[in-house]
Amino acid sequence: MTIINEIKKIGIVPVIKIDELEDAVPLAKALCEGGIPVAEITFRTSLAKEAMRRIHEACPEMIVGAGTVLTKQQVDDAIEVGAKFIVSPGLNPNIVTYCQEKKIVVVPGCSCASDIERALELGLTTVKFFPAEQLGGLKMIKALAAPYTKVNFMPTGGINAENIKEYMQVEKIVACGGTWMMDAKAIKEKDFDKIKKLTEEAVKSMLGLTLQHVGVNASPSTSKDIANQFAILFGGSTRETSKGYFGSESIEVMNQGGGTHGHLAVGAYNVERAKYYFETKGFNFDETTAEFDATGELKFIYIKEEINGFKVHLVRRTSR
């Protein structure tokens, strides 16, 4: 699996400027424990190289990247201490080709169509969109994605706990870079528990988890009548499916459904990303139940174990 695919499963890339070396490892551990085992350590301070070295050694599970890379020497320094990807604020063809020669993933900053065309000429399909909000945010990304259908984006700049919910619903966005979980006051006070909490909140906001619907077991002879009753109760309508009926969009009545008591559908903006998150929490998935859309994106999968008699599956979130 490529580094980009691994980053896509995580969904958020914290951008970190290290001002004190002693903060590097505690920050990395807080991010990992909070559910984001990736970080872009920027070369905005002279401590970046040593910080990456310490993080790589202390937190081998973390994907360490180097940010604000402007020179070939910085590329070499990053590789030397274990960095797995390079991020630059702009598109410098010399830096891109040097990274390619060194066989390290590079994500250059692009701010317009011309930048993207240069990136494509260099063989890249994932670019950083920076500074995202200042350049028009989602509207601009959607406009650029329309003609450049093979390009994916990693927007950075102005992303926060609120607007990331909108960004994460766009298929062409691999991940979002951000600093909002890097609370300056908490770092200064060495309150890394707060960093962990902010990280956990960021993950939950990014995933957009919601109870999509409840599944009720029935028989083919009774399922429609049961669905009709639920439709009345919830003020919706009855909709037939290949497996039974929806009695409003909140209740699915299954013909001989699975689960001792029924099932619960957990909606998420991105099912693969939610699956990865729950796997880090100890859940196992039944890969034989996986369903994919026409583009190959995971859209549905069951957790193996029942929870108090209920089967649980993830499904792509729909707006209601």
HELIX and SHEET records of a PDB file:
HELIX    1   1 ILE A    3  ILE A   10  1                                   8    
HELIX    2   2 LEU A   21  ASP A   23  5                                   3    
HELIX    3   3 ALA A   24  GLY A   34  1                                  11    
HELIX    4   4 ALA A   48  ALA A   58  1                                  11    
HELIX    5   5 LYS A   72  GLU A   80  1                                   9    
HELIX    6   6 PRO A   93  GLU A  101  1                                   9    
HELIX    7   7 ALA A  113  GLU A  121  1                                   9    
HELIX    8   8 GLU A  133  LEU A  135  5                                   3    
HELIX    9   9 GLY A  137  ALA A  145  1                                   9    
HELIX   10  10 ILE A  164  TYR A  167  1                                   4    
HELIX   11  11 ALA A  184  LYS A  188  1                                   5    
HELIX   12  12 PHE A  192  LEU A  207  1                                  16    
HELIX   13  13 SER A  223  PHE A  234  1                                  12    
HELIX   14  14 VAL A  271  THR A  280  1                                  10    
SHEET    1   A 8 ASN A 152  PRO A 155  0                                        
SHEET    2   A 8 THR A 126  PHE A 129  1                                        
SHEET    3   A 8 VAL A 105  CYS A 110  1                                        
SHEET    4   A 8 PHE A  85  SER A  88  1                                        
SHEET    5   A 8 ILE A  63  GLY A  67  1                                        
SHEET    6   A 8 VAL A  38  THR A  42  1                                        
SHEET    7   A 8 ILE A  12  ILE A  16  1                                        
SHEET    8   A 8 CYS A 176  GLY A 178  1                                        
SHEET    1   B 8 THR A 238  GLU A 240  0                                        
SHEET    2   B 8 GLY A 244  GLY A 247 -1                                        
SHEET    3   B 8 ILE A 251  ASN A 255 -1                                        
SHEET    4   B 8 THR A 210  ALA A 218  1                                        
SHEET    5   B 8 GLY A 262  ALA A 268 -1                                        
SHEET    6   B 8 PHE A 310  ARG A 316  1                                        
SHEET    7   B 8 LEU A 298  ILE A 303 -1                                        
SHEET    8   B 8 PHE A 285  PHE A 292 -1                                        
END                                                                             
